[in-house]
Amino acid sequence: MLVGMALTHLPTHASYYSNQLLGFVSWAEGFVLVSALLAGRVYGALLRQVSLRGLIKRLWLRSAKLYSYHLALLGVAFTIVAALAVHTQEPALQGLLDFYLAHRALAAASSALLVYCPPLLDILPMYIAFLLVTPLILAVGHRWGWKFVLAPSALLWLAAQFGVRELIYGFLTERVGFPIPVQHLGAFNLYAWQFLWAFGLWVGAGGSTSLLEWVGSRWTIAFSVIVAGLFFVLRYQWIPYFAAHPIDQGSTWVLFDKWQLGGVRLLNLAALGVLFTILRPYIARWLARTPLVLLGKSSLEAFCVHVLFCFAALALVGDGTKAPMSYQVAIVMVTLSGMCATAYLRARPKHQSAPARAIAAQQSLCPAGPFAGAEPLYRHRPKFPSLTLSLFLFLSTVFLR
């Protein structure tokens, strides 16, 4: 999913094929769902061992770490990238930071509060917001049952399809004069995407047991094959009529809308989820390669690095429509190499001999489970800059500029 997102965000022709590769589902849906599933698995088990206060502390520390990375990316965007956009007058770069270039102080302050979210920098704020409410969701699900989580979450998703976000935004604008345009609040509609997070938490915290009985049904598998196959054909417009009239661009576009997480998109995601669950043992063997495993273990750092490479590529070739093929191939190769190098450096044990590093790397690839061998790999990681340092650097670089 990290590789797919990188190929989608880079300004090359590979974006057309990587974006919604298997149907009307992007890599972002899978990334959020898997992140929620792992959060439910890890922190759901932790809630049975520690108090709710201890769980809140752990999750908020994790959120603070993500927030420090987000501030670092904002600092780069508001200084180096903004300077390049002004100097080169490149429309692709100016489009990323148009609100900041027009209202620098307001944009810097509101972005630090996770309100203003420029393109490419709106996934981490959503992830942080979901992590902050995860203790409440897990506590309610654990104490009173997950129906008190999933039912309100589904209703909120349904309200998002009928414009609750715009309704609330209009109310705030009319009553308090909210100064930031709605298109600069982030492309993802959190009122809709929270359902995917809540569902993933439920699956990770124990819902997979009952869900697997339904997924293993022959009728479910057959229906999923039909749905996934149909959407795959429609995605690539292999039916003559839909080649001239794309189904996701007509009057039914809202059902396929990524940012609203439309209903048909959820159906497509569910069908692919069933098929991947059935085929998981075979796919896992094929994908259990060292570079991909290390990327998964350092997904946060790899994601941030890919954003920096996207900034550099936009400054080099703009939207990529007129870039030579050699440039596009070089951009893709350099970006993927940089992500893999980052993951390797993050996973490399410090202060160990060569044999010890080899043993740790071998243990990290052990197929016994998703967390097998993680301890030797992470024990000697270098410490990250603290949140205070990240906030200081962000404010100083932005306002001194």
Sequence and secondary structure as in RCSB ss.txt:
>XXXX:A:sequence
MLVGMALTHLPTHASYYSNQLLGFVSWAEGFVLVSALLAGRVYGALLRQVSLRGLIKRLWLRSAKLYSYHLALLG
VAFTIVAALAVHTQEPALQGLLDFYLAHRALAAASSALLVYCPPLLDILPMYIAFLLVTPLILAVGHRWGWKFVL
APSALLWLAAQFGVRELIYGFLTERVGFPIPVQHLGAFNLYAWQFLWAFGLWVGAGGSTSLLEWVGSRWTIAFSV
IVAGLFFVLRYQWIPYFAAHPIDQGSTWVLFDKWQLGGVRLLNLAALGVLFTILRPYIARWLARTPLVLLGKSSL
EAFCVHVLFCFAALALVGDGTKAPMSYQVAIVMVTLSGMCATAYLRARPKHQSAPARAIAAQQSLCPAGPFAGAE
PLYRHRPKFPSLTLSLFLFLSTVFLR
>XXXX:A:secstr
 HHHHHHHHSSSTHHHHHTTTTSS  HHHHHHHHHHHHHHHHHHHHHTTS HHHHHHHHHHHHHHHHHHHHHHHH
HIIIIIHHHHHHH  HHHHHHSHHHHHSHHHHHHHHHTT    TTSSHHHHHHHHHHHHHHHHHHHHHH THHHH
HHHHHHHHHHHTTHHHHHHHHHHHHH   S GGGS SS HHHHHHHHHHHHHIIIIIHHHHHHHHT HHHHHHHH
HHHHHHHHHHTT SHHHHHS TTSSTTHHHH TTTT HHHHHHHHHHHHHHHHHHHHHHHHH  HHHHHHHHTHH
HHHHHHHHHHHHHHHHHTTSTT  HHHHHHHHHHHHHHHHHHHHHHHS SS  HHHHHHHHHHHT TT TTTTHH
HHHTT      HHHHHHHHHHHHHH 
